[in-house]
Amino acid sequence: MTKRVQLVLNQDVRKLGKAGDLVEVAPGYARNYLVPKGIGIQATPGILKQVERRKEQERLRLIEIKQQADTQKTALETIGRYTIRKQVGENEAIFGTITASEVAEAIQAATGQEIDRRGITVPDISKLGFYKAEVKLHPEVTAIVEIHVAPN
């Protein structure tokens, strides 16, 4: 078996690794392709320290984003109830349906926080009343808000 060479990748390589990963490859692959194209660099103690520092900074950045999402969740759930006004027909049935965009607009009007409508899950709403909606703020943080559908 031939000796393997350790490289740190500068960019993502399919089936090999992501940028910043330490990988072992065949010497010819490293010498003839990865290093000349600038895709990878030889792993030295200094380079490994830089990679660890970058990974730590990225980890801290992700923790900060999650904390912001937790703070936003607390703010959304503190207010608790958001009112959406709709035109009403017979038997308290509303015209149309409540969409995620309408929920996002109601939240923005009440809190001033902009929420991505694609992260909002709204139940099937066809009548006046109170409903619960899920707002996904982060892959690990989901807020439950109450929607009050009221007549216009």
Protein Blocks (a to p, Z undefined) as FASTA:
>chain_A
ZZddddddfbdcehkbcehiacdddfklmmmmmmmnopaccddfklmmmmmmmmmmmmmm
mmmmmmmmmmmmmmmmmnopacddddddehhiaehjddfklmmmmmmmmnopacdfklpc
cdddfbecdddddddfbfkbccddddddddZZ
